Amino acid sequence: MSQAVPGQGRWRGDRRDAGAAALIDPAIRALPPPQRTIDRSVVVTARTQAADLATRTPIIKQAIGAKQIEVVAAVYDIRSGKVSLV
């Protein structure tokens, strides 16, 4: 059975309809073709998801407005084990 997750689309078998892909695909396509590398796409995806998370949920928006939390984009490098803010 598939369940909707707010802002995340709906699982159907082995794929998800819309959700994150609806945000990520246009962001990557907006890059000039020579910049559509995996590394650059990962950064764009992290920034897109962080921006979406910061505005999607009223609780998170309220906490940001009250300066209780900050949503930042970061990338985990599996080779080095390091997390880098982007």
Buried (B, 14 or more C-beta within 10 A) or exposed (E): EEEEEEBBBEBEEEEBEEBBEEBBEEBBEEBEEEEEEEEBBBBBBBBBBBBBBBEEEEEBBEBBEEEEEEBEBEBEEEEEEEEEEB
